[in-house]
């Protein structure tokens, strides 16, 4: 129904951003490949995945969770903001050749 990857490896551009907390990435989780199957949209799957990420982060004593989202992916932006993630910056992740120019960065301090 849905999936995501939690990693301690940031995108290279993350190192140039002024985050809300300054910490080594061994204490930060980054969400990658967050997806919910279209047949299961609007059923709470995305919220459940985000809640899992936060609970897992707290269990592992992480300081924050970070993610990026294509700026025009408004359903995902709304979900992240509803889950308490704060907008930090907008960056180019180098995916312009795929028509994906600007990504919003979000962080939730745990």
C-alpha positions as CSV (number, residue, x, y, z in Angstrom):
1,X,0.0,0.0,0.0
2,X,2.8,2.4,0.8
3,X,6.5,2.6,1.4
4,X,9.4,4.8,2.4
5,X,13.1,4.5,3.0
6,X,14.7,6.0,6.2
7,X,18.4,6.7,5.7
8,X,21.2,8.6,7.4
9,X,22.6,9.7,4.0
10,X,21.5,13.2,2.9
11,X,21.4,14.6,-0.6
12,X,24.6,16.5,-1.2
13,X,22.7,19.9,-1.3
14,X,21.5,19.3,2.2
15,X,24.9,20.3,3.5
16,X,24.4,23.8,2.1
17,X,21.1,24.4,3.9
18,X,20.6,26.2,7.2
19,X,18.5,23.6,9.1
20,X,16.7,24.1,12.4
21,X,19.2,21.9,14.2
22,X,22.8,21.3,13.5
23,X,23.7,17.6,13.9
24,X,25.8,14.9,12.3
25,X,23.7,12.7,10.0
26,X,24.2,9.7,12.2
27,X,21.6,11.4,14.4
28,X,19.3,12.5,11.5
29,X,16.9,10.4,9.5
30,X,16.2,11.4,5.9
31,X,13.0,10.1,4.2
32,X,13.4,8.8,0.7
33,X,11.1,7.2,-1.8
34,X,7.9,8.1,0.1
35,X,5.0,6.7,-1.9
36,X,1.4,5.5,-1.4
37,X,-0.3,3.4,-4.1
38,X,-3.0,5.4,-5.9
39,X,-5.6,2.8,-5.0
40,X,-5.0,3.6,-1.3
41,X,-4.9,7.4,-1.3
42,X,-7.0,9.2,1.3
43,X,-7.0,6.1,3.6
44,X,-4.5,7.3,6.1
45,X,-1.6,5.3,4.8
46,X,0.6,8.4,4.3
47,X,-0.1,9.6,7.8
48,X,0.6,6.1,9.2
49,X,4.0,6.0,7.4
50,X,4.9,9.5,8.7
51,X,3.9,8.6,12.2
52,X,6.0,5.4,12.0
53,X,9.0,7.5,10.9
54,X,8.6,9.9,13.8
55,X,8.1,7.1,16.4
56,X,11.1,5.2,14.9
57,X,13.2,8.3,15.0
58,X,12.4,8.9,18.7
59,X,13.0,5.3,19.6
60,X,16.5,5.6,17.9
61,X,17.1,8.9,19.7
62,X,17.4,10.8,16.4
63,X,17.5,14.6,16.6
64,X,15.4,15.3,13.5
65,X,13.8,13.9,10.4
66,X,14.4,15.6,7.0
67,X,12.9,15.2,3.6
68,X,12.5,16.9,0.2
69,X,9.4,17.1,-1.9
70,X,8.8,18.4,-5.4
71,X,7.3,21.8,-5.0
72,X,4.2,21.0,-7.1
73,X,3.4,17.9,-5.1
74,X,0.8,19.7,-3.1
75,X,-0.9,16.6,-1.5
76,X,2.5,15.6,-0.1
77,X,3.4,19.1,1.1
78,X,0.1,19.3,2.9
79,X,0.7,15.9,4.6
80,X,4.2,16.9,5.8
81,X,3.0,20.2,7.2
82,X,0.0,18.4,8.9
83,X,2.5,16.0,10.5
84,X,4.5,19.0,12.0
85,X,7.3,19.2,9.5
86,X,8.6,22.8,9.0
87,X,9.6,24.3,5.7
88,X,13.3,25.1,5.6
89,X,14.3,26.1,2.0
90,X,13.8,25.4,-1.7
91,X,16.6,23.8,-3.6
92,X,17.5,22.3,-7.0
93,X,18.4,18.6,-6.7
94,X,19.7,18.4,-10.2
95,X,16.6,16.7,-11.7
96,X,15.7,19.4,-14.2
97,X,16.2,17.1,-17.1
98,X,13.1,15.2,-15.8
99,X,11.2,18.5,-15.4
100,X,11.7,18.5,-11.6
101,X,13.4,21.8,-10.9
102,X,12.6,22.9,-7.4
103,X,12.2,20.9,-4.2
104,X,11.0,22.1,-0.9
105,X,13.0,20.9,2.1
106,X,11.2,20.0,5.4
107,X,12.4,19.1,8.9
108,X,10.8,17.8,12.0
109,X,12.9,18.3,15.1
110,X,12.3,15.4,17.5
